[in-house]
Amino acid sequence: MKRSTTGKILKIGLLLSLISATVCTSLYACMSMSGYTSTVDLAKVNLIQLEEPKPEDPVAVIRTSLGDISVRLFPEEAPNAVNNFEELAKAGFYDDTYVFQLEPEIYFAAGSKTPEGELGDAYNEANESVEREISDNLWPFRGALCALTTKSDTGFWKMLTDRVKYYNGSRFILVDSIEFTDELVTEMYGNNPDNKVARAFEQLGGVPNYSQQMTIFGQTYAGFDVLDAITEVAVTGEENQKRPAEEIRILTVEITTYQEAPAPVTTEAKAPAETTSTTTTTTTTTE
């Protein structure tokens, strides 16, 4: 089944597996993976992905060959990623591009000029070298729009001193959800039943072990049925290189505002904003 504090905070150990996350009570959320470490005080986290978009909020309507996905963008949290995405969309970069990779029911990656994920002559160094932006307020819940990591500026000394830099590009990922077993849910809450991030993951779904590992710059609010349809297609290719057995295209990406956007596609899946009334308030990097 796919699923949405003051004081005690949980600790999430980001694991290499897509199907597990370890959570326990502490004063901070400490997240580390592949030399990257961050500390998040969950008492200060504002889960803005769960909020109803305002009329003036920027949105992207991602029109695919299987239907439309409407996404609210977060320029205050990830200004460089949003600017890069909007600039490319308005220039027609995403017109007739491909869904080039997916992990069934978990995510799909798109925005390439070929079905294999290549950019070819469309490669532009500036657009592919946007420094990663990590926000404590954005999490890889189901429907999160993430920038695909393209490269890193690393080395032993930089890893030792926690100065490794990661960069994003034009291609993007839309997160669906792992299966949240009772055991996993229990681990996420640890000894803190009031943890709002664990509660959001339990209710909305997502991929907890992507937390604080990728630039998240948008959240789907309509078209969850299309998201599911894409991540549930038949695939071909080897492990970590799976792609749709039949081509799926990104027809175009339209940048507009929530007020001016086309009416949301009717879907049985609940968007984050639809779950806030039931709550007290309201991790492998893919390259």
Buried (B, 14 or more C-beta within 10 A) or exposed (E): EBBBBEEBBBBBBBBEEBBBBBBBBBEBBBBBBBEBEBBBEBEEBBBBBBBEBEEEBBBBBBBBBBBBBBBBBBBEBBEBBBBBBBBBBEEEBBEEBBBBBBBEBBBBBBBBBEBEBEBEEBEEEEBBBBEBBBBBBBBBBBBBBBBBBBEBEBEEEBBEEEEBEBBBBBBBBBBBBBEBEEEBBEBBBBEBEBBBBBBBBBBBBBBBBBBBBBBBBBBBBBBBBBBBBBBEBEBEEEEEEBBBEEEBBBBBBBBEBBEEBEEBBEBEBBBBBBBBEEBEBBBBBBE
